[in-house]
Amino acid sequence: MSLKSSSLLIVDDDRLTTSLLEFVFSRQQMTVTALHDGQSASGYIESHDPVDVVLMEVLLPQVNGFELLEDMRRHPTWKDTKVVMLSAKESLADIQRAFALGADDYLVKPIDPQEVLARVGRFFMRRP
């Protein structure tokens, strides 16, 4: 599998970050869906097939990223979806909590879009 023709869900209330990530990943020919609050993301998870990767802010309105991550890991079809948490929360406790809940990666904002692309890209690398 490659980035091309893969699917990505971005959940972030910062519209500038969302737009930037949408641009970067769309240029890789990924199908990108962007949502701006936890409640919308929760509804999306319940009503759609899983995507290949989720980029998710921790601090979201209504339902936070940790709660969404817990919901995803309990969901029968979304439980194995790759999740990269994005946050200005840089405490070790928050990072440990994200990994304990099943995050695959954690990036502290401000983010470099090329670094995010590289980290997502590693999920699609073929292993011998």
ZAMARGU-4260 file (C-alpha; in steps of 0.2 Angstrom, whole numbers, plus 5000, padded with zeros to 4 digits):
<rodrens>
0) 5000/5000/5000 | 5006/5018/4997 | 5001/5035/5001 | 4993/5037/4984 | 4974/5031/4985
5) 4975/5030/5004 | 4963/5039/5015 | 4966/5051/5029 | 4955/5059/5042 | 4961/5075/5050
10) 4952/5081/5066 | 4958/5098/5072 | 4949/5114/5077 | 4964/5124/5070 | 4958/5128/5052
15) 4975/5134/5047 | 4983/5117/5052 | 4969/5108/5044 | 4971/5117/5028 | 4989/5115/5027
20) 4988/5096/5031 | 4974/5094/5018 | 4985/5102/5005 | 5001/5092/5009 | 4992/5075/5009
25) 4980/5079/4994 | 4996/5082/4984 | 5001/5064/4988 | 4984/5059/4980 | 4977/5054/4997
30) 4958/5055/5000 | 4957/5068/5014 | 4942/5072/5025 | 4944/5086/5038 | 4933/5088/5053
35) 4934/5102/5066 | 4927/5095/5083 | 4927/5079/5092 | 4908/5077/5091 | 4908/5077/5072
40) 4923/5065/5072 | 4914/5053/5084 | 4899/5053/5072 | 4910/5050/5057 | 4918/5035/5066
45) 4901/5028/5070 | 4894/5030/5052 | 4909/5028/5040 | 4921/5014/5036 | 4938/5016/5043
50) 4952/5027/5035 | 4970/5022/5034 | 4977/5035/5045 | 4969/5048/5057 | 4978/5064/5062
55) 4970/5070/5078 | 4972/5085/5089 | 4971/5081/5108 | 4962/5098/5113 | 4946/5097/5103
60) 4929/5105/5107 | 4915/5094/5114 | 4925/5077/5114 | 4943/5078/5116 | 4956/5068/5106
65) 4960/5056/5121 | 4941/5051/5122 | 4940/5049/5103 | 4956/5038/5103 | 4948/5027/5117
70) 4932/5026/5106 | 4941/5021/5091 | 4951/5007/5100 | 4935/5000/5106 | 4926/5001/5089
75) 4926/4984/5080 | 4931/4991/5063 | 4942/5006/5068 | 4952/4998/5081 | 4967/4995/5070
80) 4967/5012/5062 | 4984/5021/5063 | 4982/5037/5074 | 4995/5051/5075 | 4990/5063/5089
85) 4994/5082/5086 | 4995/5094/5101 | 5003/5109/5109 | 5002/5098/5125 | 5020/5092/5127
90) 5020/5085/5144 | 5027/5068/5146 | 5011/5063/5155 | 5000/5068/5140 | 5012/5059/5128
95) 5012/5043/5139 | 4993/5044/5140 | 4991/5045/5121 | 5002/5029/5119 | 4994/5020/5133
100) 4977/5023/5124 | 4984/5016/5108 | 4991/5031/5098 | 5004/5026/5085 | 5013/5042/5086
105) 5013/5059/5094 | 5018/5076/5087 | 5020/5092/5097 | 5014/5108/5089 | 5019/5118/5080
110) 5021/5104/5067 | 5031/5103/5051 | 5020/5097/5037 | 5035/5087/5029 | 5038/5079/5046
115) 5020/5074/5047 | 5020/5067/5029 | 5036/5057/5033 | 5029/5050/5049 | 5012/5045/5040
120) 5022/5038/5026 | 5031/5025/5037 | 5015/5017/5040 | 5014/5012/5021 | 5032/5006/5019
125) 5034/4988/5014 | 5044/4978/5026 | 5054/4963/5019
</rodrens>
